[in-house]
C-alpha cells in the first residue's frame, strides 16, 4: 500500500497538473454520416474518392471519425469539423514507409473536414480491416496525471541514488511546490507510477498521452508550436489493429492552426 504521506506530498503537483480524459462509449453501427465513430465508412466531400494508400493504391481503412463540434465541453478547444484518421492495413515494407512518424503520410491520412462542407457518407468498401463500425454515443470522464518524464517538464524532478549495485533509491522533488517525497524503495516507486503518475492507455479523448518510448509531441508545420493531444488510439482496443509490438498512437493538433493534425505511434 502506498504510504499516505507520499500521496499527500505529491498532492499539490497532482492537483495542478490533473487533466480530464474521456473514454468513448460505443454502440454497433455507423451512426450519423457526420457522427463520431470507429471503423466503417467515412463522410466524404462531394466528388471525393475514398482516400488511397500511396504505396499500394488500395483504399485505406478509416480508423476514427470525430465530430469536433459534439465533443464534451471540457475536452479541449479542438475547433469544429470532422477529424478523420485513415490508415492502410496492407502488408508493406514499413522500413520504407515510416508510418510511425508524425508527418509521414504515405500509408495514412489525418485531416479535418470543415463544418458545412457538402458531402455524404461513403458506400462501404473492403479496406482489409475486419471490423464492425462502432458509433461513439457518449463519453465517460476520468482524471489523470502526466508520467514522470513529462512531469519533469513541469518541475517535478526525479532524483536517483544508487546505494548498492542492485538497489536504487528514488525521490521526487519540486522546490517551488515544497515537494520532497523522501527516499522511496522500489515497491513504493512502482505504486507511485501506477497510482499517481500514470496516464491511461487504451482509446481516449484528451488527457495526457500514454507514451510508450518517450515524450514525442510533434511540432506544427505552420508555426512550430508543440501540438496537443486530441485522441489516443491504442493497439487492439476499438480498432482491431496492432501498431508494431503493442504500440500506442496519438492524433495531435496545433492549438492555433486547427487544420494541422497528424498521427504518430510508438511501440515497445
Buried (B, 14 or more C-beta within 10 A) or exposed (E): EBBEEBBEBBEBBBEEBEBBBBBBEBEEEBBEBBBBBBBBBBBBEEEEEBBBBBBBEBBBBBBBBBBBEEBBEEBBEBBBBBBBBBBBBBEBEEEEBEBBBBEBBBBBBBBBBEEEBEBEBBEEEEBBBEBEBBBBBEBEBEEBBBBBEBBBEEBBBBEEEEEEEEEBBBBBBBEEBEBBBEBBEEEBBEBBEEBBBBBBBBBBBBBBBBBBEEEBBBBBEEEEBEBBBBBBBBBEBBBBBEBBEEBBBBBBBBBEBBBBBBBBBBBE
